[in-house]
Amino acid sequence: MLPRLVGLSLAIASLAVSATAVLATYGTGHQLRDRLTGDTSLLATDSDILAQLYAYADEHRDWTGVDGVVRDLAKRTGRRIALTTPGGELLADSAVLLGRGAPGLPPVPAAKVDATRPAPGNAGAKPNVVVRDPSLGVNIGFSVWRLTEAESRQRQVYAREAIDCLRRTATEHRSPHRRVITERGPDDVPADPCLPAALFAPSAATRALDEQVIDLAVPCLTHLGMAYDLTTDRTGARVLRPRQTAGPQWTGCLDAARAEAKAAHVAAPADLYLGESDRFDPLSAESWWRTAATAAAVLLVAAVATVAAGRPLVRPIRTLTTAARRMTDGDRAARVPVRGHDEVSRLAAAFNSMADAIANTERQRRALVSDVAHELRTPLANVRSHLEAVQDGVLPLDPALVGSLLEEQELLEHLVADLHDLALADAGMLRVHPEDRQAADLAEQAVAAHRARAGSAGVDLRVEAAEHLVVHADPTRLRQALGNLVSNAIRHTPAGGAVVVSVRGRADTVEFTVADTGSGIAPEHLPHIFDRFYRADSSRSRTTGGSGLGLAIARHLVEAHGGSLTVTTIPGDGSSFTIRLPTAGRP
């Protein structure tokens, strides 16, 4: 048991060490990634780095010229910034660009820069069309994807015309306007005559991308059975609108279509690493030996602690198991030595008591089997010998022989019936059906069945009962119990003696007493008088005794009624067996 306990402890410790190493390796990286992709509590510096790199990827087809951006961001923020492909190929590293060597990267990336997907958090391109007029408090700023130089100049013209319009409007109404506008789509622009739709119109590149997105999204929506309308916005560009509230499937189709359409126009996705790899990585090639040494130390401590705690528990269990095995093998001396620790001593004492009870039960079982075999073997042997004599012609089959065989058969039938009653009692299935009956009548009926035997034995058998005394009992079972007591009394009473069955009423009980003038019972036999197959006369002579089950069955029958059976005796002067049962109306 101790090796199993140690093995279980080591297995649990190993799992704990492994889980701690994995969490230590990946926990911090994933927390940083989650914060970069939407948690507003992220430091502004890291959010700005991601926004700048996302804007670069959104405006360029590859990462060829990103070194300058990475260098400037590292100088401005003081952070180590590195970009790699998803396969781990280095694209740019501020540590190398600034001449600080090439230290190892953190175990997991802080974020993924993927311009084919919506910008995470506040990341994205900064406004590339900006017009301000402090006197009016007006700021106009918006971003248009992939503006050409000509388109950018035209937007600046539109923006200045809008400022002039707003200035005139403010002068005419003598009320200052204060507007802060940062828009990305013409449909989100507030209605204002000074803000022409052309100011916010998408670039030619954006129009082409949007057309491609629509062409790719329509088959997906059609496949899903989603209804849509193709309309145009204020600038004349096609717009895909759902007929019902847009759900996750609608959004999924549009996002997938935009990612596919945009992939050819933006830089490929890249992994963003922030910071150094100075944090201990227990699974890295450089640190695995420290992790292994720590794990070995933890397992050693776990093993020592388990052995120290388990030995006091295992020792008494092993001792008890050994003793139980020896006792099972038939060793009556299988006792546990009571010494040592108090808990062990108490456990050993309890086991010794249990072992004594089991040993006593085992002795009784063996004795019962031996007695049953003997009681069955004797009449069967008599029957067989008589039948063989008849078969061989030694004895004639006359009425006397038939009567002798019938007598042996009755003995066998009586023994089997007694054993059946005891089996029912042991199984808790000995049922009684009590009813109110005259106690004197039941006593007379029990005695009547034994008058002939008492007369042949020269024993005076009589009943002394009060009239109109009612008992609540099963008449059949009570006659059986009284019959067993009367039969036992006749058997132990010499010729010229007497057996008296008396019936008396007490406060709440009725007493049936079977008294004889026999030899009595010796004091050493009294504690066992109701044991099965117990005889005060150990000679087992069938001429003086029955099966040895009568008194045991009588006690079970009386207790099934909720009553009691007791015995008093005077050696040399007879014995009295008393049955106490509830009166009528008190079951």
C-alpha positions in Angstrom: 0.0 0.0 0.0 2.9 2.4 0.8 4.3 2.2 -2.8 0.9 3.0 -4.2 0.5 5.9 -1.8 4.0 7.3 -2.8 3.2 6.7 -6.5 0.0 8.6 -6.3 1.6 11.5 -4.5 4.4 11.7 -7.1 1.9 11.7 -9.9 0.0 14.5 -8.4 3.2 16.5 -7.8 4.3 15.9 -11.4 1.0 17.2 -12.7 1.3 20.3 -10.5 4.8 21.0 -11.7 3.8 20.6 -15.3 0.8 22.8 -15.0 2.7 25.5 -13.3 5.4 25.5 -16.0 2.8 25.7 -18.8 0.9 28.5 -17.1 4.2 30.4 -16.4 5.2 30.1 -20.1 2.0 31.0 -21.8 0.0 32.9 -19.2 1.7 36.3 -19.5 1.9 36.2 -23.3 -1.8 35.5 -23.7 -2.8 38.2 -21.1 -0.7 40.8 -23.0 -2.3 39.7 -26.3 -5.8 39.9 -24.9 -5.1 43.4 -23.7 -3.6 44.5 -27.0 -6.7 43.3 -28.8 -9.4 45.1 -26.9 -8.7 45.8 -23.2 -8.9 49.6 -22.7 -6.7 49.2 -19.6 -3.6 48.5 -21.7 -0.8 51.0 -21.5 -1.2 53.7 -24.2 2.4 53.0 -25.3 1.7 49.4 -26.4 -1.6 50.4 -28.0 0.2 53.1 -30.0 2.8 50.6 -31.2 0.1 48.3 -32.5 -1.8 51.1 -34.1 1.3 52.4 -36.0 2.2 48.9 -37.2 -1.3 48.1 -38.3 -1.5 51.4 -40.2 1.8 50.6 -42.0 0.5 47.1 -42.9 -2.8 48.7 -44.1 -1.0 51.1 -46.5 1.8 48.7 -47.8 1.8 45.5 -49.7 4.7 44.0 -47.7 7.0 44.8 -44.7 10.0 45.8 -46.7 10.3 49.3 -45.4 9.1 48.7 -41.8 12.6 49.0 -40.3 12.4 52.8 -40.1 9.0 52.7 -38.4 10.1 50.0 -35.9 13.3 52.0 -35.1 11.4 55.2 -34.5 8.8 53.6 -32.3 11.5 51.9 -30.2 13.3 55.2 -29.7 10.2 57.0 -28.8 8.7 54.4 -26.5 11.8 52.8 -25.1 10.4 49.3 -25.9 12.0 46.5 -27.7 9.8 45.8 -30.8 10.1 42.8 -33.1 8.0 41.5 -36.0 8.2 38.0 -37.3 6.2 35.9 -39.8 3.8 33.3 -38.3 6.5 30.8 -39.1 9.1 32.6 -36.9 11.1 34.4 -39.6 12.3 37.7 -38.4 11.0 40.8 -40.3 12.3 43.6 -38.1 13.8 43.9 -34.6 14.5 47.2 -32.9 17.3 45.6 -30.8 19.2 44.7 -34.0 18.4 48.1 -35.6 19.7 50.0 -32.6 22.8 47.9 -32.2 21.8 46.2 -29.0 22.5 42.6 -30.1 19.9 40.0 -30.8 18.4 38.8 -27.5 15.9 36.0 -27.5 12.2 36.9 -28.1 9.5 36.3 -25.5 7.9 32.8 -25.7 4.7 34.0 -27.2 3.8 37.0 -29.3 2.0 40.0 -27.7 -0.4 40.4 -30.7 -0.9 39.6 -34.3 -0.8 42.5 -36.9 -3.3 41.5 -39.6 -4.5 44.3 -41.8 -7.0 42.0 -43.6 -9.1 42.1 -40.4 -10.7 45.1 -38.6 -8.2 47.2 -36.6 -8.1 46.0 -33.0 -9.1 48.5 -30.4 -8.1 52.0 -31.4 -5.5 50.8 -34.0 -5.8 51.9 -37.6 -4.7 54.7 -40.0 -4.6 58.2 -38.7 -6.7 60.9 -40.5 -5.0 61.8 -43.8 -7.3 64.7 -44.6 -7.2 67.3 -41.8 -8.4 70.9 -41.8 -8.5 73.1 -38.7 -9.8 76.6 -38.0 -9.1 77.6 -34.4 -11.2 80.8 -34.7 -14.3 78.7 -35.5 -13.4 75.8 -33.2 -13.7 73.5 -36.2 -11.6 70.4 -36.7 -12.2 68.3 -39.8 -10.3 65.0 -39.9 -10.9 61.7 -41.6 -9.0 58.8 -43.2 -9.5 57.6 -46.7 -7.7 54.3 -47.6 -5.0 54.6 -50.3 -5.5 58.2 -51.5 -3.4 59.1 -54.5 -1.6 62.4 -54.4 -4.2 64.0 -56.8 -7.0 62.7 -54.6 -5.4 64.1 -51.5 -4.9 67.5 -53.0 -8.6 67.6 -54.2 -9.7 66.7 -50.6 -7.8 69.5 -49.2 -9.5 71.9 -51.6 -12.9 70.5 -50.5 -11.9 70.9 -46.9 -10.9 74.6 -47.3 -14.1 75.3 -49.1 -16.0 73.7 -46.2 -14.2 76.0 -43.7 -15.0 79.0 -45.8 -18.7 78.0 -45.9 -18.7 77.4 -42.1 -17.1 80.8 -41.5 -19.7 82.6 -43.7 -22.5 80.7 -41.9 -21.2 81.7 -38.6 -20.9 85.4 -39.7 -24.5 85.5 -41.1 -26.0 83.9 -38.0 -23.6 85.7 -35.6 -23.2 82.5 -33.7 -19.9 80.5 -33.6 -19.9 76.9 -34.8 -17.8 74.3 -33.0 -17.4 71.0 -34.9 -15.1 68.1 -34.4 -15.6 65.7 -37.3 -13.6 62.5 -37.8 -15.4 60.4 -40.3 -14.6 57.3 -42.3 -17.7 56.9 -44.5 -20.1 59.2 -46.3 -23.2 57.6 -44.7 -22.0 58.7 -41.3 -21.5 62.4 -42.2 -23.9 64.8 -40.5 -26.3 66.6 -42.8 -24.7 70.1 -43.4 -24.7 72.1 -46.6 -21.1 73.1 -45.9 -19.9 69.5 -45.9 -20.1 68.2 -49.5 -20.4 64.4 -50.0 -17.3 64.5 -52.2 -15.2 65.5 -49.2 -15.8 62.1 -47.6 -16.1 60.0 -50.8 -13.9 56.9 -50.8 -10.8 56.8 -52.9 -10.6 54.9 -56.1 -8.7 52.1 -54.4 -11.4 51.9 -51.7 -14.2 51.8 -54.4 -12.4 49.0 -56.1 -11.9 47.1 -52.9 -15.6 47.6 -51.9 -16.8 46.3 -55.2 -14.6 43.2 -54.8 -15.9 42.7 -51.3 -19.5 42.9 -52.5 -18.8 40.4 -55.3 -17.2 38.0 -52.8 -19.9 38.4 -50.1 -22.9 38.0 -52.3 -22.3 34.2 -53.0 -21.8 33.6 -49.2 -25.0 35.4 -48.3 -27.0 33.7 -51.0 -25.7 30.3 -49.8 -26.9 31.1 -46.3 -30.2 32.2 -47.6 -29.9 35.8 -46.3 -31.9 38.5 -47.9 -30.0 41.7 -48.9 -30.3 44.8 -51.1 -27.7 46.4 -53.3 -28.1 50.2 -53.1 -25.8 53.3 -53.6 -24.6 55.8 -51.1 -24.4 59.6 -51.5 -21.2 59.2 -53.5 -22.7 56.7 -55.9 -20.8 53.7 -54.5 -22.6 50.4 -54.3 -23.6 49.4 -50.7 -24.7 45.9 -49.5 -27.5 46.2 -46.9 -29.4 43.4 -45.0 -33.1 43.4 -45.2 -33.3 42.3 -41.6 -31.1 42.9 -38.6 -27.5 41.9 -39.4 -26.4 38.8 -37.4 -23.2 36.9 -36.9 -23.6 35.1 -40.2 -23.9 38.4 -42.1 -20.9 39.8 -40.3 -18.9 36.6 -40.9 -19.6 36.7 -44.7 -18.5 40.4 -45.0 -15.4 40.0 -42.9 -14.3 36.9 -44.8 -14.9 38.6 -48.1 -13.0 41.8 -47.0 -10.1 39.7 -45.8 -9.9 37.8 -49.1 -10.2 41.0 -51.1 -7.7 43.0 -49.0 -5.0 40.3 -48.8 -3.5 41.2 -52.1 -3.2 44.9 -51.2 -1.8 44.9 -47.6 1.2 43.3 -45.8 1.0 39.7 -44.8 0.0 39.0 -41.2 2.9 39.2 -38.7 3.5 38.4 -35.0 4.3 41.4 -32.8 6.7 40.8 -29.9 7.2 43.4 -27.2 9.9 43.4 -24.5 12.9 41.1 -23.8 12.9 37.4 -23.0 14.4 38.1 -19.5 11.3 36.5 -18.0 12.2 32.9 -17.0 10.8 30.4 -19.5 10.7 27.0 -17.8 10.3 25.2 -21.2 13.0 26.9 -23.2 16.1 25.1 -24.3 18.3 27.2 -22.0 16.1 26.7 -18.9 14.9 23.1 -19.1 17.6 21.8 -16.8 16.6 24.3 -14.0 13.0 23.2 -14.5 14.0 19.5 -14.3 16.1 20.1 -11.2 13.2 22.0 -9.5 10.7 19.3 -10.4 13.1 16.6 -9.1 13.4 18.5 -5.8 9.6 18.9 -5.5 9.1 15.2 -6.2 11.8 14.2 -3.7 10.1 16.3 -1.0 6.7 14.9 -1.9 8.1 11.3 -1.7 9.8 11.9 1.7 6.7 13.6 3.1 4.4 10.8 1.8 6.6 8.1 3.3 6.8 9.9 6.7 3.1 10.5 6.8 2.1 7.1 5.3 4.2 4.7 7.4 2.2 5.2 10.6 -1.0 4.6 8.7 0.3 1.7 6.6 1.9 -0.2 9.5 -1.3 -1.1 11.4 -3.1 -1.8 8.2 -0.4 -4.2 7.1 -0.4 -5.8 10.6 -4.2 -6.2 10.5 -4.1 -7.6 6.9 -1.5 -10.2 7.9 -3.4 -11.2 10.9 -6.7 -11.4 9.0 -5.0 -13.6 6.3 -3.6 -15.9 9.0 -7.0 -16.1 10.7 -8.7 -16.8 7.3 -6.2 -19.7 6.9 -7.3 -21.1 10.2 -4.7 -19.8 12.6 -6.5 -19.2 15.9 -3.5 -17.4 17.3 -3.8 -14.7 14.7 -3.7 -11.8 17.1 -2.1 -8.4 16.8 0.6 -7.5 19.4 -0.6 -4.6 21.4 2.4 -2.3 21.7 3.8 1.0 20.4 1.8 4.0 19.3 -1.5 4.7 21.1 -3.5 4.7 17.9 -1.9 1.5 16.8 -2.6 0.0 20.2 -6.2 0.9 20.2 -6.6 -0.3 16.7 -4.9 -3.6 17.5 -7.1 -4.0 20.6 -10.2 -3.5 18.6 -9.0 -6.0 16.0 -8.2 -8.5 18.7 -11.8 -8.2 20.0 -13.1 -8.6 16.5 -10.8 -11.5 15.8 -12.1 -13.3 19.0 -15.7 -12.8 17.9 -15.0 -14.0 14.4 -13.1 -17.0 15.8 -15.9 -17.8 18.1 -18.4 -17.6 15.2 -16.2 -19.8 13.1 -16.1 -22.4 15.9 -19.8 -22.3 16.3 -20.3 -22.7 12.5 -18.0 -25.7 12.4 -19.7 -27.2 15.4 -23.1 -26.6 13.7 -22.0 -28.3 10.5 -20.6 -31.2 12.5 -23.8 -31.6 14.6 -26.1 -31.4 11.6 -24.0 -34.0 9.8 -24.1 -36.3 12.9 -27.8 -35.9 13.4 -28.6 -36.6 9.8 -26.1 -39.5 9.5 -27.5 -41.6 12.4 -31.1 -42.0 11.3 -30.1 -42.3 7.7 -27.6 -45.1 8.7 -30.4 -46.9 10.6 -32.8 -46.7 7.7 -30.1 -47.9 5.2 -29.1 -50.8 7.4 -32.6 -52.0 7.9 -33.4 -51.8 4.2 -30.2 -53.6 3.3 -31.1 -56.4 5.8 -34.6 -56.7 4.1 -33.0 -56.8 0.7 -30.6 -59.5 1.8 -33.4 -61.5 3.4 -32.0 -61.2 6.8 -35.0 -59.4 8.2 -38.6 -59.8 7.2 -40.5 -56.6 6.2 -43.0 -56.9 9.0 -45.1 -54.2 10.8 -42.5 -53.8 13.5 -39.7 -53.0 11.0 -42.0 -50.6 9.1 -42.8 -48.8 12.3 -39.1 -48.5 13.1 -38.4 -47.0 9.7 -41.3 -44.6 10.1 -39.8 -43.5 13.5 -36.5 -42.8 11.9 -38.3 -40.8 9.1 -40.1 -38.7 11.7 -36.8 -37.9 13.4 -35.3 -36.8 10.1 -38.4 -34.7 9.2 -38.4 -33.1 12.7 -34.7 -32.2 12.3 -35.1 -30.7 8.9 -38.1 -28.7 10.1 -36.1 -27.4 13.1 -33.2 -26.4 10.8 -35.6 -24.6 8.5 -37.0 -22.6 11.5 -33.6 -21.6 12.6 -32.6 -20.5 9.1 -35.7 -18.3 8.9 -34.9 -16.8 12.3 -31.3 -16.0 11.2 -32.6 -14.4 8.0 -35.1 -12.3 10.0 -37.9 -14.1 8.1 -39.5 -16.0 11.0 -43.0 -14.7 10.8 -45.7 -14.9 13.4 -49.4 -14.0 13.1 -50.6 -13.2 16.6 -54.2 -13.2 17.7 -56.1 -13.1 21.0 -56.5 -16.7 22.3 -57.3 -18.4 25.6 -53.9 -19.1 27.2 -55.2 -22.2 29.1 -56.5 -23.8 25.8 -53.1 -23.3 24.1 -51.3 -24.9 27.1 -53.7 -27.9 27.1 -53.2 -28.4 23.4 -49.4 -28.4 23.7 -49.5 -30.8 26.6 -52.0 -33.2 24.9 -49.5 -33.8 22.1 -47.0 -35.2 24.7 -49.2 -37.1 27.2 -48.6 -40.5 25.5 -44.8 -40.0 25.7 -45.0 -38.8 29.3 -47.1 -41.8 30.2 -44.7 -44.3 28.7 -41.8 -42.6 30.5 -43.6 -42.7 33.8 -43.8 -38.9 34.1 -46.8 -37.1 35.5 -47.7 -34.3 33.0 -50.4 -31.8 34.0 -51.6 -28.2 33.4 -52.4 -25.6 36.0 -54.0 -22.6 34.4 -56.3 -19.8 35.4 -59.5 -19.5 33.4 -60.3 -16.6 31.1 -56.7 -15.5 30.7 -56.2 -14.2 27.1 -52.8 -14.0 25.4 -51.9 -12.2 22.2 -49.9 -14.8 20.3 -49.6 -16.9 17.2 -51.3 -20.2 18.4 -49.3 -22.5 16.1 -45.9 -21.0 17.0 -46.7 -20.8 20.7 -47.8 -24.4 20.8 -44.5 -25.3 19.1 -42.4 -23.4 21.7 -44.4 -24.9 24.6 -44.1 -28.3 23.0 -40.3 -28.0 22.7 -40.1 -27.1 26.4 -42.4 -29.9 27.5 -40.5 -32.4 25.4 -37.2 -31.3 26.9 -38.6 -31.5 30.4 -40.0 -35.1 29.9 -36.6 -36.1 28.5 -34.7 -35.0 31.6 -37.3 -36.1 34.2 -36.9 -39.6 35.6 -39.8 -42.1 36.0 -42.0 -41.1 38.9 -41.3 -37.4 38.4 -43.6 -34.6 37.3 -43.8 -31.9 34.6 -46.2 -29.1 35.4 -47.2 -26.5 32.8 -48.7 -23.5 34.6 -50.3 -20.3 33.2 -50.5 -17.1 35.3 -51.4 -13.5 34.5 -49.1 -10.6 35.5 -49.5 -6.8 35.0 -49.1 -6.7 31.2 -47.9 -10.2 30.5 -49.0 -13.8 30.5 -46.5 -16.3 32.0 -46.2 -19.9 30.7 -43.9 -22.0 33.0 -42.8 -25.5 32.3 -41.3 -26.9 35.5 -39.9 -30.4 36.0 -38.5 -32.5 38.9 -35.5 -33.7 37.0 -31.8 -33.5 37.6 -31.5 -29.7 37.0 -28.8 -27.9 35.1 -25.3 -27.4 36.3 -24.2 -23.7 36.6 -21.5 -24.1 33.9 -24.1 -25.1 31.4 -26.6 -22.4 32.0 -25.0 -19.7 29.7 -25.1 -22.1 26.8 -28.5 -23.8 27.4 -30.1 -22.0 24.4 -27.2 -22.6 22.0 -27.9 -24.7 19.0 -27.0 -28.4 19.4 -25.8 -27.8 22.9 -26.3 -30.7 25.4 -25.4 -30.8 29.0 -24.8 -34.5 28.3 -21.9 -34.6 25.8 -22.3 -38.3 25.1 -24.7 -37.5 22.2 -26.8 -40.5 23.2 -30.0 -40.4 21.1 -31.8 -42.4 23.8 -31.7 -39.5 26.2 -31.8 -36.4 23.9 -33.2 -34.9 20.8 -31.4 -32.9 18.2 -30.3 -30.1 20.6 -32.3 -27.5 18.6 -35.5 -27.4 20.6 -34.6 -24.7 23.2 -32.9 -22.5 20.6 -36.0 -22.6 18.4 -38.3 -21.9 21.4 -36.3 -18.8 22.2 -36.5 -17.5 18.6 -40.2 -18.2 18.5 -40.8 -16.3 21.8 -38.7 -13.4 20.8 -40.5 -13.1 17.5 -43.6 -12.4 19.6 -41.8 -9.7 21.5 -41.6 -11.8 24.6 -38.8 -13.5 26.6 -37.7 -17.0 27.6 -35.8 -17.5 30.9 -34.6 -20.5 32.9 -34.1 -21.1 36.6 -32.7 -24.3 38.0 -31.6 -26.1 41.2 -29.1 -28.9 40.4 -30.6 -32.1 41.6 -34.0 -30.6 42.1 -35.3 -29.7 38.6 -35.6 -26.7 36.2 -38.2 -24.1 35.3 -38.5 -22.5 31.9 -40.7 -19.4 31.7 -42.3 -17.7 28.6 -43.5 -14.2 29.1 -45.8 -12.8 26.4 -48.0 -9.7 26.1 -51.6 -9.9 27.1 -54.5 -9.3 24.7 -54.5 -5.9 23.1 -50.8 -5.3 23.7 -48.9 -6.7 20.6 
